[in-house]
Amino acid sequence: MPERLNIDAPLWDQSTFVGRFKHFLWVTDPRTCIASEASLDEAKLLVEQYRKGLEPPGTTTDQIIYAKKLYESAFHPDSGEKQNVFGRMSFQVPGGMAITGAMLQFYRTSTAVIFWQWVNQSFNALVNYTNRNAKSPTSTNQLVIAYLSATSSAMLTAVGYKAFLAKKASPFFQRYVPFAAVAAANCVNIPLMRQTEIINGIDCTDEHGNIVGQSRLAAVKGISQVVVSRIIMCAPGMLVLPVIMERIEPYAWMQRIKFLHAPIQVMGVGCFLSFMVPAACSLFPQRCSLSTSIVEKFEPEEYEIMKKNCNGKVPEKIYFNKGL
């Protein structure tokens, strides 16, 4: 009789970068975006049945693994709710390549810069909200303020940087306006979209998954890691492609196909993102940890609550879902 899978555990060792990379390469497969609603619901049902040991007779391991892949790509790990398809990490490659390619191509006028930064930050806001720690609810007012703050910061950064470079630098460096705006906006967008976690803290567990309390420090650590990951995710495509385009655009054959410049950049970004999405998600463990000695020092009230919940035996480390 084949050994049963731990349906809630990753298939690869998450303590190593390679293991995490394999996991996210598997989970963020863009092909899962086109799975039908019925297929996703069937996958969720099979996962829930397998978890209880009630899967239909004759179910194979391959079927379980595929159901697990669909389930983890489309359903939130905290709430179990089906995610908006455009906000899933598996949509980062098709969605990101289209928007980033357009930002890199249409950077010459302020109107184009503002429009594409607005589109990009609207997309990012959806992704950030979709992949938040779902145990920390966010009000509609908070979402609106976060969205407006993030999009306006991106547009102001882009326009300001473009105006500065127009006077100080060559046209080549103006190609980096989109990256500067995206990096700055990520530092605003993600914390604002997840501000409830920073204000109220997020649920933390012991190594066995038992909730021991909440911590704002854990939220700050998790969100900071997500900000770094997101910037690194888009950096290669947005930093390398301008160099490539600057080198090849003067050639006669490129001048004859100007109408293909945008599609070329879109495909180029897609090539980078196909690797960088799983790589960036793998930089830090999804199940993040924090030393309780730090909580005791900076959040004494929360530490006392943990102490009470653990009958005085607070674990050395607490664990939490950092989000994506």
Phi and psi in degrees as a GROMACS rama.xvg file:
@    title "Ramachandran Plot"
@    xaxis  label "Phi"
@    yaxis  label "Psi"
@TYPE xy
-65.7104  147.551  PRO-2
-67.6061  137.944  GLU-3
-75.543  143.303  ARG-4
-76.7342  151.065  LEU-5
-84.5487  98.5844  ASN-6
-62.8345  -22.1708  ILE-7
-96.7713  -1.90644  ASP-8
-106.177  145.488  ALA-9
-59.8615  155.331  PRO-10
-76.9166  -16.74  LEU-11
-121.666  157.08  TRP-12
-63.2556  117.612  ASP-13
-87.4918  2.49116  GLN-14
-84.6496  -7.9753  SER-15
-119.344  154.025  THR-16
-63.2427  -42.1622  PHE-17
-61.3344  -42.8717  VAL-18
-63.4393  -42.7479  GLY-19
-67.4108  -36.8886  ARG-20
-63.2685  -44.9647  PHE-21
-60.7687  -40.5248  LYS-22
-63.1533  -48.7715  HIS-23
-75.2435  -28.0366  PHE-24
-62.162  -35.524  LEU-25
-74.6245  -47.2314  TRP-26
-73.3472  -34.5986  VAL-27
-92.3587  16.8766  THR-28
-55.249  115.777  ASP-29
-59.023  -22.34  PRO-30
-64.4022  -22.6712  ARG-31
-70.0856  -17.0168  THR-32
-66.6655  -24.9854  CYS-33
-97.4357  5.92992  ILE-34
-65.872  138.495  ALA-35
-69.4683  159.821  SER-36
-59.4266  -38.8324  GLU-37
-63.7016  -41.1357  ALA-38
-63.6249  -40.6872  SER-39
-66.0674  -43.1407  LEU-40
-65.4276  -38.3853  ASP-41
-65.8497  -38.5134  GLU-42
-64.3949  -43.4081  ALA-43
-62.3357  -43.2766  LYS-44
-61.6807  -43.6918  LEU-45
-65.8145  -39.5677  LEU-46
-62.3816  -44.884  VAL-47
-65.4287  -38.4956  GLU-48
-65.9343  -43.2858  GLN-49
-65.362  -36.8055  TYR-50
-59.8893  -33.4661  ARG-51
-94.2749  -2.42568  LYS-52
76.6531  25.035  GLY-53
-116.484  22.5817  LEU-54
-64.7975  152.768  GLU-55
-58.8274  145.31  PRO-56
-57.6779  140.329  PRO-57
87.5898  -0.160834  GLY-58
-66.0659  129.003  THR-59
-91.7072  163.192  THR-60
-62.4201  -38.3864  THR-61
-61.3751  -39.0102  ASP-62
-65.9335  -39.0612  GLN-63
-65.3629  -43.9553  ILE-64
-64.5604  -40.628  ILE-65
-67.6826  -39.6103  TYR-66
-63.5915  -39.1125  ALA-67
-63.1203  -40.255  LYS-68
-62.871  -48.6922  LYS-69
-62.619  -42.1063  LEU-70
-62.7251  -47.9102  TYR-71
-72.4181  -23.4251  GLU-72
-80.0955  -22.2908  SER-73
-119.964  -16.1911  ALA-74
-115.022  141.258  PHE-75
-69.0081  134.775  HIS-76
-67.0194  -23.9754  PRO-77
-88.3904  -50.7978  ASP-78
-93.5659  -22.981  SER-79
77.6959  4.58439  GLY-80
-78.635  147.876  GLU-81
-70.7301  130.914  LYS-82
-85.8881  151.963  GLN-83
-59.0988  132.144  ASN-84
-58.7716  -35.0525  VAL-85
-75.1073  -16.0738  PHE-86
-96.9393  -5.85604  GLY-87
-72.2626  149.889  ARG-88
-65.3918  -24.5494  MET-89
-70.633  -14.0474  SER-90
-95.1687  -0.257903  PHE-91
-62.6954  -36.9574  GLN-92
-69.8432  -57.0402  VAL-93
-64.2298  -41.3266  PRO-94
-70.4345  -46.0459  GLY-95
-66.1186  -38.0338  GLY-96
-67.2258  -37.5172  MET-97
-67.6646  -47.0222  ALA-98
-72.6948  -45.2724  ILE-99
-65.4696  -41.0133  THR-100
-58.8584  -40.7716  GLY-101
-67.0476  -39.7975  ALA-102
-63.1743  -39.5743  MET-103
-71.8145  -29.1356  LEU-104
-83.4923  -42.5789  GLN-105
-105.847  75.6007  PHE-106
-118.893  -1.71932  TYR-107
-79.6965  -28.8287  ARG-108
-112.275  149.296  THR-109
-62.7257  -35.7533  SER-110
-61.8754  -45.0935  THR-111
-65.4265  -41.4366  ALA-112
-60.6964  -47.2171  VAL-113
-62.6597  -45.6825  ILE-114
-61.7749  -49.3175  PHE-115
-73.109  -28.3908  TRP-116
-68.215  -37.0302  GLN-117
-64.3012  -44.7209  TRP-118
-60.7611  -45.9736  VAL-119
-63.7266  -45.5527  ASN-120
-72.2524  -27.9347  GLN-121
-65.7689  -42.1701  SER-122
-64.2158  -45.2026  PHE-123
-62.4958  -40.2456  ASN-124
-60.8504  -40.4138  ALA-125
-64.9357  -43.5712  LEU-126
-63.8568  -43.9896  VAL-127
-63.9642  -41.1403  ASN-128
-68.6847  -41.823  TYR-129
-63.117  -36.0559  THR-130
-104.814  21.9091  ASN-131
-70.5549  174.556  ARG-132
-77.9495  106.451  ASN-133
-69.3379  -9.09148  ALA-134
-82.6743  -0.84651  LYS-135
-116.061  92.9534  SER-136
-64.97  145.818  PRO-137
-121.886  132.483  THR-138
-75.3791  163.553  SER-139
-61.8318  -41.5376  THR-140
-60.9905  -42.3686  ASN-141
-63.8197  -39.5001  GLN-142
-64.7888  -43.318  LEU-143
-64.2877  -45.4945  VAL-144
-62.3574  -42.9834  ILE-145
-62.9682  -44.5159  ALA-146
-62.849  -48.5613  TYR-147
-64.4792  -39.4144  LEU-148
-65.8259  -43.2464  SER-149
-68.0339  -46.0699  ALA-150
-67.0939  -40.0215  THR-151
-67.8342  -37.8517  SER-152
-64.8537  -38.5601  SER-153
-65.7197  -44.5876  ALA-154
-68.3465  -40.3009  MET-155
-65.2721  -41.5977  LEU-156
-62.4634  -45.0787  THR-157
-63.4852  -48.4183  ALA-158
-67.2482  -42.6954  VAL-159
-64.1154  -43.4794  GLY-160
-67.3213  -37.9457  TYR-161
-64.358  -44.042  LYS-162
-64.2002  -38.795  ALA-163
-65.5885  -45.7544  PHE-164
-69.8414  -29.7099  LEU-165
-61.1877  -28.9403  ALA-166
-94.4655  -28.4086  LYS-167
-108.205  -22.0255  LYS-168
-132  168.733  ALA-169
-75.1265  163.642  SER-170
-56.4289  -28.1794  PRO-171
-59.6846  -45.7443  PHE-172
-70.6087  -19.4618  PHE-173
-68.7589  -17.4614  GLN-174
-65.7455  -18.8164  ARG-175
-91.279  2.92848  TYR-176
-56.012  -46.8082  VAL-177
-58.1918  -41.5445  PRO-178
-66.8127  -42.5642  PHE-179
-59.214  -42.4647  ALA-180
-67.2167  -42.5515  ALA-181
-64.707  -43.9875  VAL-182
-62.2498  -45.1002  ALA-183
-64.8995  -42.926  ALA-184
-66.8278  -35.1163  ALA-185
-61.6875  -34.27  ASN-186
-69.2302  -18.2544  CYS-187
-103.493  -46.5002  VAL-188
-59.8801  -52.2474  ASN-189
-65.2479  -50.2544  ILE-190
-60.0651  -37.8572  PRO-191
-69.997  -41.7317  LEU-192
-67.106  -20.0983  MET-193
-119.187  29.421  ARG-194
-63.1716  -30.0464  GLN-195
-60.0658  -36.1467  THR-196
-64.6418  -40.0525  GLU-197
-70.0143  -37.2815  ILE-198
-75.0834  -45.0305  ILE-199
-102.744  -15.6456  ASN-200
89.5109  167.843  GLY-201
-123.076  155.848  ILE-202
-62.4859  134.936  ASP-203
-123.357  145.208  CYS-204
-123.989  167.813  THR-205
-84.9327  -175.463  ASP-206
-66.0735  -15.6569  GLU-207
-96.2907  1.96508  HIS-208
90.1962  7.14609  GLY-209
-83.7381  127.751  ASN-210
-67.7859  127.907  ILE-211
-111.294  -14.3996  VAL-212
159.704  -165.998  GLY-213
-125.054  155.471  GLN-214
-147.596  130.144  SER-215
-76.4644  -32.1013  ARG-216
-62.1374  -39.6633  LEU-217
-61.9969  -41.1255  ALA-218
-62.5093  -44.8946  ALA-219
-62.9567  -42.4786  VAL-220
-63.7264  -47.3479  LYS-221
-62.8244  -45.2362  GLY-222
-66.2568  -38.9225  ILE-223
-60.7608  -41.6034  SER-224
-66.2598  -36.0193  GLN-225
-66.5084  -41.0823  VAL-226
-59.1349  -48.2282  VAL-227
-60.2399  -44.8033  VAL-228
-61.4799  -42.499  SER-229
-65.9915  -39.7398  ARG-230
-66.6448  -43.6534  ILE-231
-65.2487  -33.8531  ILE-232
-58.0677  -42.3328  MET-233
-94.9148  -11.9061  CYS-234
-59.6868  -52.5662  ALA-235
-56.2638  -47.6557  PRO-236
-63.4863  -41.1054  GLY-237
-81.5383  -16.7599  MET-238
-99.2563  -34.5875  LEU-239
-86.7457  -41.0869  VAL-240
-58.9036  -39.8837  LEU-241
-58.2128  -36.6013  PRO-242
-65.5179  -45.1694  VAL-243
-61.7891  -47.3584  ILE-244
-65.3272  -37.2946  MET-245
-63.4491  -34.2368  GLU-246
-76.74  -37.7666  ARG-247
-95.8473  -18.7457  ILE-248
-60.9594  -35.118  GLU-249
-66.892  -19.7019  PRO-250
-64.3377  147.019  TYR-251
-60.0606  -40.2609  ALA-252
-65.415  -31.0891  TRP-253
-74.4078  -33.143  MET-254
-66.9581  -28.7028  GLN-255
-77.9991  -16.4153  ARG-256
-122.076  43.9423  ILE-257
-57.6321  -30.8231  LYS-258
-66.8164  -14.1809  PHE-259
-99.946  -0.571688  LEU-260
-60.4086  -44.5343  HIS-261
-64.0527  -49.2015  ALA-262
-59.1515  -35.6013  PRO-263
-63.0416  -43.014  ILE-264
-68.0249  -38.0079  GLN-265
-61.4251  -46.3487  VAL-266
-66.3058  -37.1755  MET-267
-62.3239  -45.4429  GLY-268
-61.916  -39.247  VAL-269
-59.9204  -39.5534  GLY-270
-62.976  -43.0943  CYS-271
-66.9574  -46.2537  PHE-272
-66.6545  -30.0648  LEU-273
-57.0577  -32.3199  SER-274
-94.1602  -40.0385  PHE-275
-74.9502  -28.9821  MET-276
-60.8887  -55.1366  VAL-277
-66.7043  -33.9187  PRO-278
-65.2414  -45.5091  ALA-279
-67.8827  -38.828  ALA-280
-64.5736  -22.4915  CYS-281
-90.9881  -5.77701  SER-282
-59.5351  -37.893  LEU-283
-126.901  147.676  PHE-284
-60.5617  141.684  PRO-285
-64.9881  -40.6598  GLN-286
-90.6505  94.3519  ARG-287
-84.212  157.831  CYS-288
-127.39  158.562  SER-289
-146.522  136.161  LEU-290
-71.4707  133.512  SER-291
-71.5501  -17.3264  THR-292
-65.7901  -32.9273  SER-293
-70.6217  -40.652  ILE-294
-61.9117  -42.6762  VAL-295
-60.8092  -36.3386  GLU-296
-76.5621  -43.1241  LYS-297
-105.297  -17.9029  PHE-298
-132.82  65.8389  GLU-299
-59.1835  -34.9729  PRO-300
-66.1439  -42.9981  GLU-301
-66.4258  -35.1219  GLU-302
-64.354  -39.4034  TYR-303
-64.8943  -37.1688  GLU-304
-64.6461  -43.0213  ILE-305
-61.4675  -40.8791  MET-306
-61.6848  -41.0458  LYS-307
-67.749  -42.735  LYS-308
-67.639  -24.8364  ASN-309
-102.434  13.4887  CYS-310
55.946  39.3361  ASN-311
85.3568  -8.22102  GLY-312
-107.639  76.7565  LYS-313
-74.7954  130.636  VAL-314
-65.7524  157.432  PRO-315
-66.5965  -32.0896  GLU-316
-130.09  147.081  LYS-317
-116.856  156.424  ILE-318
-125.724  150.994  TYR-319
-157.228  158.77  PHE-320
-85.7719  116.675  ASN-321
-78.1482  -10.5905  LYS-322
80.3964  -177.631  GLY-323
